[in-house]
Amino acid sequence: MPIQFHRPPVLETLFSVAETAAALGVHPISIYKALAGDLKMPVPVSVRIGRSIRFREKDVVNFLNAHSFAARSRSIESPRVNLPQPKRKGRPTKADQIKKRLQIESHPGGAA
């Protein structure tokens, strides 16, 4: 009977907060704030080991695939509709002033 050696299970690659932030293109502090709930930003699933926070490689890859531009464009069913913007309050623009002046000048009996 051959001798069998006990092989430890293959551990997953874990990324630090700095490595995950670099992969996502954000600052590491943004990751900490998002995990604390202070920042409304989605982050990959994290694993806490003692006081350190780690991210599984597969979770980061799945997160990037799910939040890529291609994934978002597939989920959009209806194209965006350009709605008219509400009229801004305040001083009229130069174009509005010229348009108003031309309207007054074009009407006979307009103010002089």
Secondary structure, DSSP 8 states (H G I E B T S, - for coil): -------------EE-HHHHHHHHTS-HHHHHHHHHTSS------EEEETTEEEEEHHHHHHHHHHTSHHHHHHH--S-----------SS--HHHHHHHHHHHHHSTT---
